[in-house]
Amino acid sequence: MSLRGGIGLPELPIKVGKEFRLGIMGGTFDPIHYGHLVTAEQARESLDLDAVLFMPAGSPAFKLDKPVTPAEDRYAMTVLATAANPAFLASRFEIDRPGVTYTADTLHALRDFYPPQVKLYFITGADAIIDIVTWHDAERIAELATFIAATRPGFDIDTARARIKESGLPFDVRYIQIPALAISSTNIRKRVARGMSVRYLTSESVLGYIRKRSLYVDLGQEDFE
């Protein structure tokens, strides 16, 4: 069966009696780039995910004091970047919600909306995993999803595991290794602002959108401090 989408969430091709593994890829996506896409695809393959849901943040709690590109532009770029992969989906859920965006609230809404056979897998960087025990409503987060931590060569997994164990919270974390791609949204914004090429850092469709909308061209040094 297919579950009808709603509240900014897409319908899923769920089969009766079969577990559906849904990866959750959150982020500001300002802009989305190949690092995000490679991480999502590696997570999909490693954990046998049926789909990965990209969720651009509305008002991210950790960036309230920094300039962020309008949500509609960030969502449009996410749709363009993920269109070529049938396992990738984009959601308006967080950008349509008023107020500050917290991971706990999003996961709780997903758990309420989709049936129990949909298992949630939250994809994040390994650096964030070290601090996960300090996130807003961390205890509830631990109960709602399995976490996929994307690591790079040299990352100390033992330190992350020890930090989570010390917290006493029941986090289920799976570690995957991804290629060491030195790409960041901040660097892309800087390069665009300085008139430098960002080709091969993100998809041609996203590059075209950035040019069409003249995104990032008016940013100054103070926007990166």
One Martini backbone bead per residue (centre of mass of N, CA, C, O) as a GRO file, in nm:
protein
  225
    1MET     BB    1   0.103   0.031   0.009
    2SER     BB    2   0.007   0.375   0.032
    3LEU     BB    3   0.089   0.662   0.202
    4ARG     BB    4  -0.048   0.944   0.250
    5GLY     BB    5   0.037   1.248   0.233
    6GLY     BB    6   0.143   1.511   0.473
    7ILE     BB    7   0.252   1.782   0.632
    8GLY     BB    8   0.510   1.761   0.425
    9LEU     BB    9   0.474   1.451   0.370
   10PRO     BB   10   0.541   1.174   0.205
   11GLU     BB   11   0.472   0.910   0.035
   12LEU     BB   12   0.492   0.555   0.085
   13PRO     BB   13   0.598   0.230  -0.041
   14ILE     BB   14   0.416   0.032   0.136
   15LYS     BB   15   0.420  -0.298   0.257
   16VAL     BB   16   0.248  -0.542   0.370
   17GLY     BB   17   0.433  -0.667   0.646
   18LYS     BB   18   0.673  -0.460   0.584
   19GLU     BB   19   0.953  -0.320   0.644
   20PHE     BB   20   1.039   0.036   0.665
   21ARG     BB   21   1.331   0.216   0.580
   22LEU     BB   22   1.389   0.550   0.711
   23GLY     BB   23   1.573   0.807   0.622
   24ILE     BB   24   1.717   1.099   0.793
   25MET     BB   25   1.798   1.425   0.640
   26GLY     BB   26   1.924   1.686   0.798
   27GLY     BB   27   1.930   2.049   0.730
   28THR     BB   28   1.997   2.348   0.580
   29PHE     BB   29   2.091   2.354   0.287
   30ASP     BB   30   2.333   2.617   0.230
   31PRO     BB   31   2.385   2.429   0.029
   32ILE     BB   32   2.342   2.157  -0.126
   33HIS     BB   33   2.564   1.866  -0.159
   34TYR     BB   34   2.767   1.598  -0.223
   35GLY     BB   35   2.809   1.522   0.072
   36HIS     BB   36   2.513   1.464   0.134
   37LEU     BB   37   2.461   1.251  -0.093
   38VAL     BB   38   2.679   1.046  -0.017
   39THR     BB   39   2.584   0.991   0.270
   40ALA     BB   40   2.298   0.891   0.199
   41GLU     BB   41   2.386   0.656   0.010
   42GLN     BB   42   2.561   0.503   0.214
   43ALA     BB   43   2.334   0.458   0.418
   44ARG     BB   44   2.141   0.307   0.235
   45GLU     BB   45   2.335   0.070   0.173
   46SER     BB   46   2.432  -0.018   0.465
   47LEU     BB   47   2.106  -0.024   0.590
   48ASP     BB   48   1.883  -0.084   0.386
   49LEU     BB   49   1.726   0.150   0.270
   50ASP     BB   50   1.429   0.260   0.113
   51ALA     BB   51   1.471   0.564   0.215
   52VAL     BB   52   1.542   0.925   0.185
   53LEU     BB   53   1.476   1.208   0.393
   54PHE     BB   54   1.479   1.541   0.313
   55MET     BB   55   1.512   1.814   0.576
   56PRO     BB   56   1.478   2.124   0.573
   57ALA     BB   57   1.529   2.378   0.772
   58GLY     BB   58   1.383   2.638   0.910
   59SER     BB   59   1.467   2.716   1.235
   60PRO     BB   60   1.757   2.660   1.343
   61ALA     BB   61   1.879   2.643   1.663
   62PHE     BB   62   2.204   2.669   1.573
   63LYS     BB   63   2.123   2.952   1.369
   64LEU     BB   64   1.992   3.222   1.494
   65ASP     BB   65   2.274   3.418   1.449
   66LYS     BB   66   2.243   3.348   1.135
   67PRO     BB   67   2.243   3.365   0.808
   68VAL     BB   68   1.962   3.251   0.605
   69THR     BB   69   1.829   3.117   0.352
   70PRO     BB   70   1.550   3.086   0.224
   71ALA     BB   71   1.351   2.811   0.244
   72GLU     BB   72   1.254   2.788  -0.053
   73ASP     BB   73   1.539   2.769  -0.174
   74ARG     BB   74   1.640   2.520  -0.013
   75TYR     BB   75   1.418   2.332  -0.111
   76ALA     BB   76   1.460   2.355  -0.417
   77MET     BB   77   1.753   2.244  -0.411
   78THR     BB   78   1.679   1.969  -0.290
   79VAL     BB   79   1.499   1.872  -0.517
   80LEU     BB   80   1.710   1.888  -0.743
   81ALA     BB   81   1.938   1.704  -0.610
   82THR     BB   82   1.726   1.439  -0.567
   83ALA     BB   83   1.577   1.360  -0.842
   84ALA     BB   84   1.774   1.117  -0.958
   85ASN     BB   85   1.682   0.961  -0.690
   86PRO     BB   86   1.433   0.734  -0.604
   87ALA     BB   87   1.524   0.721  -0.282
   88PHE     BB   88   1.476   1.027  -0.282
   89LEU     BB   89   1.337   1.272  -0.056
   90ALA     BB   90   1.132   1.564  -0.004
   91SER     BB   91   1.065   1.804   0.267
   92ARG     BB   92   0.845   2.064   0.423
   93PHE     BB   93   0.796   2.035   0.724
   94GLU     BB   94   1.004   2.235   0.864
   95ILE     BB   95   0.943   2.499   0.691
   96ASP     BB   96   0.623   2.498   0.783
   97ARG     BB   97   0.711   2.538   1.063
   98PRO     BB   98   0.688   2.710   1.339
   99GLY     BB   99   0.971   2.804   1.454
  100VAL     BB  100   1.178   2.609   1.611
  101THR     BB  101   1.401   2.345   1.528
  102TYR     BB  102   1.368   2.006   1.644
  103THR     BB  103   1.446   1.682   1.633
  104ALA     BB  104   1.237   1.569   1.833
  105ASP     BB  105   0.982   1.682   1.690
  106THR     BB  106   1.021   1.548   1.417
  107LEU     BB  107   1.032   1.250   1.507
  108HIS     BB  108   0.756   1.251   1.644
  109ALA     BB  109   0.591   1.317   1.389
  110LEU     BB  110   0.680   1.072   1.224
  111ARG     BB  111   0.582   0.855   1.424
  112ASP     BB  112   0.278   0.947   1.409
  113PHE     BB  113   0.232   0.932   1.091
  114TYR     BB  114   0.366   0.668   1.069
  115PRO     BB  115   0.376   0.351   1.079
  116PRO     BB  116   0.536   0.105   1.265
  117GLN     BB  117   0.691  -0.022   1.005
  118VAL     BB  118   0.838   0.245   1.028
  119LYS     BB  119   1.180   0.299   1.035
  120LEU     BB  120   1.404   0.515   1.197
  121TYR     BB  121   1.692   0.694   1.039
  122PHE     BB  122   1.939   0.903   1.162
  123ILE     BB  123   2.142   1.125   0.984
  124THR     BB  124   2.487   1.196   1.074
  125GLY     BB  125   2.754   1.324   1.200
  126ALA     BB  126   3.003   1.220   1.407
  127ASP     BB  127   3.044   1.486   1.561
  128ALA     BB  128   2.745   1.501   1.661
  129ILE     BB  129   2.737   1.239   1.830
  130ILE     BB  130   2.905   1.339   2.071
  131ASP     BB  131   2.654   1.564   2.135
  132ILE     BB  132   2.372   1.416   2.155
  133VAL     BB  133   2.328   1.422   2.475
  134THR     BB  134   2.266   1.758   2.449
  135TRP     BB  135   2.016   1.753   2.320
  136HIS     BB  136   1.706   1.820   2.277
  137ASP     BB  137   1.550   1.571   2.416
  138ALA     BB  138   1.739   1.306   2.418
  139GLU     BB  139   1.564   1.074   2.530
  140ARG     BB  140   1.351   1.077   2.303
  141ILE     BB  141   1.538   1.037   2.063
  142ALA     BB  142   1.646   0.751   2.146
  143GLU     BB  143   1.344   0.618   2.105
  144LEU     BB  144   1.279   0.699   1.784
  145ALA     BB  145   1.583   0.624   1.674
  146THR     BB  146   1.821   0.538   1.460
  147PHE     BB  147   2.171   0.596   1.426
  148ILE     BB  148   2.375   0.752   1.168
  149ALA     BB  149   2.730   0.766   1.154
  150ALA     BB  150   2.941   0.969   0.971
  151THR     BB  151   3.261   0.877   0.888
  152ARG     BB  152   3.610   0.941   0.891
  153PRO     BB  153   3.919   0.920   0.861
  154GLY     BB  154   4.025   0.921   1.213
  155PHE     BB  155   3.787   0.864   1.371
  156ASP     BB  156   3.680   0.831   1.716
  157ILE     BB  157   3.466   0.593   1.812
  158ASP     BB  158   3.526   0.535   2.112
  159THR     BB  159   3.453   0.817   2.218
  160ALA     BB  160   3.158   0.815   2.132
  161ARG     BB  161   3.071   0.559   2.285
  162ALA     BB  162   3.150   0.660   2.570
  163ARG     BB  163   2.964   0.907   2.581
  164ILE     BB  164   2.697   0.751   2.550
  165LYS     BB  165   2.731   0.554   2.787
  166GLU     BB  166   2.754   0.774   3.015
  167SER     BB  167   2.456   0.884   2.979
  168GLY     BB  168   2.237   0.629   2.971
  169LEU     BB  169   2.133   0.636   2.690
  170PRO     BB  170   1.942   0.450   2.429
  171PHE     BB  171   2.149   0.455   2.193
  172ASP     BB  172   2.141   0.368   1.840
  173VAL     BB  173   2.455   0.326   1.675
  174ARG     BB  174   2.569   0.357   1.341
  175TYR     BB  175   2.870   0.305   1.162
  176ILE     BB  176   2.998   0.495   0.884
  177GLN     BB  177   3.197   0.520   0.594
  178ILE     BB  178   3.322   0.801   0.421
  179PRO     BB  179   3.436   1.000   0.211
  180ALA     BB  180   3.683   1.263   0.201
  181LEU     BB  181   3.494   1.537   0.157
  182ALA     BB  182   3.588   1.883   0.103
  183ILE     BB  183   3.273   1.986   0.179
  184SER     BB  184   3.087   2.299   0.213
  185SER     BB  185   2.852   2.538   0.242
  186THR     BB  186   3.033   2.769   0.328
  187ASN     BB  187   3.236   2.748   0.093
  188ILE     BB  188   3.033   2.794  -0.132
  189ARG     BB  189   2.944   3.076  -0.046
  190LYS     BB  190   3.223   3.207  -0.062
  191ARG     BB  191   3.280   3.150  -0.363
  192VAL     BB  192   3.041   3.302  -0.476
  193ALA     BB  193   3.105   3.581  -0.343
  194ARG     BB  194   3.406   3.569  -0.505
  195GLY     BB  195   3.365   3.438  -0.801
  196MET     BB  196   3.391   3.132  -0.775
  197SER     BB  197   3.406   2.811  -0.837
  198VAL     BB  198   3.146   2.524  -0.783
  199ARG     BB  199   3.215   2.305  -0.949
  200TYR     BB  200   3.171   1.974  -0.819
  201LEU     BB  201   3.012   2.040  -0.533
  202THR     BB  202   2.750   2.039  -0.703
  203SER     BB  203   2.489   2.041  -0.882
  204GLU     BB  204   2.381   2.176  -1.175
  205SER     BB  205   2.096   2.248  -1.074
  206VAL     BB  206   2.193   2.416  -0.832
  207LEU     BB  207   2.371   2.614  -0.982
  208GLY     BB  208   2.144   2.730  -1.156
  209TYR     BB  209   1.979   2.839  -0.917
  210ILE     BB  210   2.188   3.029  -0.797
  211ARG     BB  211   2.210   3.206  -1.049
  212LYS     BB  212   1.910   3.281  -1.090
  213ARG     BB  213   1.893   3.396  -0.771
  214SER     BB  214   2.158   3.522  -0.664
  215LEU     BB  215   2.308   3.359  -0.456
  216TYR     BB  216   2.556   3.491  -0.224
  217VAL     BB  217   2.674   3.758  -0.369
  218ASP     BB  218   2.619   3.961  -0.098
  219LEU     BB  219   2.825   3.849   0.077
  220GLY     BB  220   3.018   3.891   0.363
  221GLN     BB  221   3.252   3.840   0.601
  222GLU     BB  222   3.043   3.866   0.841
  223ASP     BB  223   2.877   3.599   0.744
  224PHE     BB  224   3.144   3.401   0.846
  225GLU     BB  225   3.174   3.468   1.178
   0.00000   0.00000   0.00000
